[in-house]
């Protein structure tokens, strides 16, 4: 096995120096990304960051202007047919025929993939069961709820059992219950060996699903890592301690002196930054108890991916010398 074959065996997607422009507007500025087989990777970024453009190039719907892109070991330009045979794609909007039934949509796509009639029927039955659409299988899709349409759309992208799946904002517009249902389906696909690259603007979605997160802004990958490592870049845990009216607030401040501290006197709240939240919390409460300071309430806040998103995509701070 040569080096290229070995790399493709490990990585489902390899992108190097990907560039794309529309007229005079450069959308992607030399993106590099790698997706290992059997993982879920989230491409996270604001509107217009280049997420959908990246997915469209990876799925051969758009040609790149420069760089190298390989999906399942195939070049997306020179071996587009092989790439298409290796992938499933679910776009931002459900690409289903509203007037056909769910069953007819799946059968039609199976035949378009050149499955035999028997195989198309078998895959249709399997997918209707997997996506909990059996009861609605023979109803026109126009009668489906938004969540049902998204499930059918995802099922259609899997008709040929592709090893690599692209999901472009798969839960946009879904209610919380439908979103949780879609998350469970995506996790199940990954547990069964699929490689998934998804785009999303929902921080919680990336946190819940992704093994690896890439943050894209203005056509550049500006950060990547797992959820915990990205959160750690934002800052420490924060502990909010509310001091009882019966205790001396100045004495409470003195008791926890030495910690990175912010005092909100009017609300009688001490906010302490702590790199090791649980350990610091025990130490702080012990110090306050020794000083005979009565604590009314305690909360500990950890950075979220919302904090990461706002921190990393703050264009003003990056342009003034922050991370790019």
N, C-alpha and C positions, 0 to 999 in steps of 0.2 A: 504493500500500500504506500503510494507516494505521499508527500507532505500535504498536497491539496486534498487528496482523498481522506487522509487522516483528520484534517481540519474539518472537512464537511461531515465526517462521521460524528464529531463532537458537537458541532455548531449547525443549527438549522438555518440560521440567517447570518450572513456576513456582509457588512456594508462598510465601504472605505471611501472617504472623501466625496460623498454624494452631494451633487449640486443640481439645482433646478431653478430656472427663471421663467417668468411669464412676461414677455416683452422686456421692459427695462427694469422690472421688479424681481430681484433675486429672492427666492423663497427659502431655499436651502443652501447653506453656506459651508459645504464640505463636512457633512455628517459622517461620523464613524459610529457603528453600533454592531454588537454581536449578541445573538440570542442562542443560548445553549439548548440542545434538544431536551424535551420533556419538562420545560419550565414555562412559567407565565411571566412575561415581561410587560410592564406598563409604560407607555409613552405618554407622559404627563405634561400638559402645557396649556396656556390660555388660547383663546380664539385667535386664529391667524398665525400660530406659532410654527406651523408646518407639519402637524401631525397627520392630517388626512393626505396631504401631498406625498408624504413618506410612504404611507400605506398604499396609495395608488401606484407608486413606482414599484414597490415590492411585489404587488399583485399584477404587474405588467399592464396596468390600465393607462399609465403615463410613461413615456420614455425619459430616462435621466439625461441631463445635459453633460454630466461628467461624473467620474468616479466608477467604482466597481461594486456591483450588487449581485450576490449569489444567494439563492433560496433553494434549500435542499440540495446544495451542491451545484445548481444550475445557474448560469448567467441569465439575468432577466431580459437582456436584449438578444443575445445570440441563441438562447435556448428557451424562448418564451413559452412554447407549447409544453415543454417538460415542467416548467415552473407551474403553469396552470393546472397540470395534472396532479401536482403535489399539494395544492392549497385549497382552503375554503375561505370565503370572504363574506363577512356580514357588514354592510355599510351602515351609515348613520340612520338611514330610513329603510323600513322594511321593503325589500324588493320582491313582493309577492303579487300574484294576480288576484285582485279583489273579487273577481266573478267566478273563479274556480274554487272548488273546495280545497281544504288543506291537503287531503289525500291526492287530489288531482295535481296540485302544485308539485308535490313531491314526486309523483310518478312522471310528470312531464320533465322535470329536471333530471331524473334518473335516466330517462331515454335520451335526453340531450347529452348526457355524459357517456352515452353508448353502452349503458348497462343493458343486459338482456331483459326481456319483459319479466321473466321470473325473478331475476336479481333486483330489478327496480321495485317490484311488489314486495319482496322480502325486506329490502332496506326501508321502504316506506312504512311497513308494519313496525319494524324495529324503532324507527325514529318517532313515530306517533306515540308509541308506548314510552320511550325514553323521555319525551318532552311533554308527557301528560296531555296529549291532544286526541286521544282515541275517541272520546265522546263527541268531539267537535269535528272529527275527520271528514264527515260528509256534509258539513255546512259550508256555505259560501264564506270566503275569508272576510268579506265586507261586514259580516256579522260578528267577527272576532273582536275582543278587547285589544287594547294596545299591547298588553303583556303577552297575549296569545299570538299576536302577529309577530312580535319579536322572537318568541320561541320558535314559531314556524320558520321564520327567516334564518335563524341559527340552524335549525334542523336541515333546511335546504342546503346550507353551505357544507353540510356533512354527508350528503347523499353518497358521495364516492369515497367516504372514509379517509379524508386527506390527513397526512401526518402533521401538517402545519395549518394553523387557523389564524386569520386576521380578523379582529373585531374592532370596528371603528365606532367608538362611543356606543357600546351595545345596549346601555340602559337609559339612554337619553329619553326623557319624557315618561318614564315608567313610574308608577306609584311605588312606595316603599316595599309593599308586599311582593309586587312583581319583580322589583330589583333584587330582593333577597333570593327569589326563586331563580332568577337568571344567574346570580352569583353561584348558587349551588350547582347549576348545570355546568358552568364554566369550570369550577373546581373538579367536577366529576370527569370532564373531558381530559383535564390535565392528569388526574390520577390514573386514567386509562392510557397515558402515554403521549397525548397530543402536545405539540408545542404551540403556545398561544402568544401572539403579540397583540395587545389591545391598546387603544387610545382612550383617554378619558379626561374629563375635567373634574370628576368627583374624587376628592382626596381620599374619602373613606373607601371607595372602590379599589383604588390602587393599594391602599393599606391592607384591605381584606384579601385581595387576590394575588398580588404580584410577589414573585420571588425576587425580582429585581426591578428597579424603577429608574427610568431615564427622564430627566426634566429637560424639555425643549422650549426655547423661547427665541423668537426672531430668527428662526432657521438654524439655530445652533444647539447642540447638546451642552447644557451649562452645568449639569451635575448628574451623577448616577450612583446607585448603591441600593442596599436593601432599605426597608422603611426605617429601621432603628438607626442605621448609620446616617441617613439623611436627617432624621430628627435631631441627632446629636450635634449636627453642624449648626443648628439654629441656636442652641444654648442649653443651659442647665434646666433641671426641674425647678419648679417654684413652689414654695410652701407658704401658704397664707395662714397666719395665726391671728385670730381675733381675741383681744384681751378684754377681760370682764371690766365693767365699770367700777367694780369694787376693788380693783387692783391699780397700782401706780404704773402708768404707761411708760414713763421715763425709766423706771426700774426694770421693766420688761425689756426695753431697748438695751440697757446695760447688761442684762443677763445673757443676751445672745450676741453681744459685741464680739467682733472677730469674724462673723459671717458676712457675706455680701448681702447688704440689708437695705430695704426701702421701707420707710415708715409712713403710713397714712394716718396722721394724728387724728383728724376729724372722725374717721371711721374706726379708730383704735385697732388698726390692722398692721401687722408686721409681715412684709413679704421678703422671704429669704431665698436667694438663689443657691441651689445645691446640686453638685454634680452627681452625688449619690443620695438621692432623695430619701429613701427609707432609713438609711443609717443616720443622716443628718436630722431627720424628723425625731428619731428617738433621743438624740443628743440634745436637741433644742428643747423638747418637752421636759427632759431631765433637768436642764439648766433653769427653766422657768419654775419648775416645782421646787427646786432648791432655794430659789429666790422668793418663794411663797407668792408667786404670781398666778392668779386664777385665769385659766384659758376658757374662753367661751366656745370657740369652734376652731377646727383645723381642716384645711383642704390642701391636697397636693396636686399640682397641675404639671403634666408632662407636655413637651412640645408635640404638636400634631402635624400631619402632613399639610394642613391648611397653613400653619406657621411656616413650614418649609417652602411651600408654594409662594407665599407672599414675600418671604425673605429672598428667595432665589430669583424671582421674576420682577423684583423691584428695579426697573430699568435705570431709574435715577441713581440708585446706590451703585449699580454696576458701572455705569458710565463715569461715576466719580471715583473710580479706582477699585470698585468691588470685583467680585468674581465674575468672570465671563463664561 
